[in-house]
Amino acid sequence: EEALAAVSLFSQLTRKDLSRIGRTVVERKYKTGETIVKEGEQAVAFFMITKGKVEVISGAGTKKSVVLSTLGPGAFFGEMALLDGVPRNATVKAIADVECLVLSRWDFVAELRTNPHIAVAMLPILSQRLREANDQRREAH
């Protein structure tokens, strides 16, 4: 619950809502060099980094590979997976041993069906993240 509260995506949620979502989160660990999500794979979860660092890479394994960002504790990725389940648009690799809290799309959607006000509270943050991602893509090209 405390880790969720520290993530900007959930910053507008009540303690009660954070507790509900917190019950569905699982902890996962990844070793340095391990791929956490792969570009093109079906997106099924959202990740909150509690320890370590990752790189977000577009075109991983190709000559046009570009590191879009480096994320550490408190950062998150895969938030769009919670809403659309569309294939990943980037690869995320651990560049130091990583611990993440993982929220599956299945569990999150089930929670939204019961408590739709959670989605309304998250919309401004999601919109901001989308704008930032669009700006990064423009700068990379």
N, C-alpha and C positions, 0 to 999 in steps of 0.2 A: 504493500500500500504506500509506504514512504517513497519507494523508488518510482512508482507511478506518479505520485504527486509532484516529483521533481522534474518530470518530463513535460515540456511545454504543451504537447498535444493534449494532455489531460489536465492542464492547469486550471481550467474553469469548472472542473467537476467537483461535486460535493464529496465529503468523506464517505458518505454512504455509497455513492456511485463508485468511488475508488475501491472501496472494500468489495463490492460486487465483482468488479472487473479483476481485482487482485486474486480472487478465489480461482480464476481460470488460467492464471499465468503459471508457466513452468520455467525452471532455470535450466539453461544449457551452457556448456563450456566448449570452447574451440581452441585448438593449439595454433601457435604461430604458423602462418602459411596455409592454413586450412580455409577452404572456400565455404562461406556460410550460406550465401545464396548465389545462384548462377544466372546470368543474363539469359533470357529466353525461357527459363523454367516457369512453371505455373506458380503464381504467388499465393501462398496459403497462410502466411504469418507475418506478424509485426515484431520487431526486435528492439529492445531497450538495452543499451550497453551499460553494465554496472562496473566493469573492470576491463582494462586493456584498450587496444586500438584496432580500427579497421580502415581499409581503403575501399572507397566506392569507385569502381572502374567501369568505364564504357568501352566495349570492344575488347575485353580481356582476351589475351592469347592471340591477338591479331596485330598487324603492323600499325593499325590506327588506334591502338589502346591508349586511353586517356584516363588519368586519375582525376575524377571529378571532385573528390573531397576525402579528407581524413577525419574520422570521428572517434571520440573517446567517451569516457564515462559521462553519463547524463544525456548523451545523444541517442537518437533513435533513427531507424530506417525501416522501410517496408510499410509505411502507414497507408499507402494507397491500396495495398493488398487487403487491408481490412474492409475496404469498400467495394473493390471491383474484381479482385482475383485474376486480373489480367497478367500475362507473363511478365517476368521481371525485365526492367529496362537497363539494368546494370548488374555487375557482379560485385559482391562484397566479400573481401578476404581479410582474415585476421593478420595483422602485422605485429602483433604481440598477443600473448595468451589472452583470450577474451572470455568474459562471463556475460551472458545476456539473460534478460527475462523475455520470454516469448509468449505472445498472445496469438492464438490461432484465429483465423477469419471465422471459422465455424462457431467458436465460442463467443466471439465478439458480436457477430450478427444476431445470435440468439439473445444476447444481453440487450441489444438495441431494439429488438422486437418487443421486449418487455418494458424497456425504459427509453423511448425515443428521444426524450429530452437530452440524453447523453450526446446524441449526434448533433443536435442544435448547438450545444455548448462547444463542440469540437470544430464546427465549420470555419470560424474565423482563423483558427490556427492552421487548418489544412489549406485554406486559401493562401495564407502567407507562405507556407512551405512550397506550394506550387509556383508561386511567383519567384521565389528564390531559386528553385530548380530551373525554371525557364531562363532566368538571368545567367546562371552558370553555364547552361548549354550555349547561349549566345556568345559568351566570353570564350568558350572552348573552341568555337568554330571560327 
